Amino acid sequence: MHLGDLILITPFLQVLRRHAGGSDITLVVDEKVADVVRYNPNIDHLITIDKKGRDNSVRALWH
């Protein structure tokens, strides 16, 4: 997820929290942009990954 993507999903996270208040919301982001959402009250868990020099596909998260 890129910086622009994080900024654009911020309103979505607010709506998601409002409609799914009992759910845990986890976001997976590149560690380079994690500070943009680290203290967002609408995110329960933040997983950071280092995409530099690695396979950037979602499948790579399970290897």
C-alpha positions in Angstrom: 0.0 0.0 0.0 1.4 3.4 -1.0 1.1 6.7 0.8 -1.7 7.9 -1.4 -3.6 4.7 -0.8 -3.4 5.2 2.9 -4.7 8.7 2.7 -7.6 7.7 0.5 -8.7 4.9 2.7 -8.8 7.0 5.9 -12.5 7.9 5.4 -13.3 4.3 4.6 -11.7 3.2 7.9 -14.0 5.6 9.8 -17.1 4.2 8.1 -15.9 0.7 8.7 -15.4 1.3 12.4 -18.8 2.9 12.7 -20.6 0.0 11.0 -18.4 -2.8 12.4 -17.6 -1.4 15.8 -17.2 -4.8 17.4 -14.7 -6.1 14.8 -10.9 -5.8 14.9 -9.5 -3.9 12.0 -6.0 -4.9 10.9 -4.0 -3.1 8.3 -0.9 -4.4 6.5 1.4 -1.6 5.2 4.9 -1.0 4.0 7.0 0.1 7.0 8.0 3.2 5.1 4.5 4.6 5.4 3.4 3.1 8.6 3.7 6.3 10.6 0.9 7.8 8.5 -1.7 5.4 10.1 0.2 4.2 13.3 -2.0 6.2 15.7 -5.3 6.1 13.7 -8.0 5.3 16.2 -9.9 3.3 13.6 -7.2 0.6 13.3 -6.7 -2.0 16.0 -3.7 -3.8 14.7 -1.0 -2.6 12.3 1.3 -5.0 10.6 4.3 -3.6 8.8 6.4 -5.3 6.1 9.7 -4.4 4.5 9.0 -4.6 0.8 12.4 -3.5 -0.2 14.1 -6.2 -2.2 11.4 -8.8 -1.6 8.4 -10.3 -3.4 5.7 -7.6 -3.0 2.8 -9.9 -3.6 0.3 -10.8 -0.9 1.3 -14.4 -1.3 4.8 -13.6 0.0 3.3 -12.8 3.4 2.8 -16.5 4.0 6.3 -17.6 3.2 
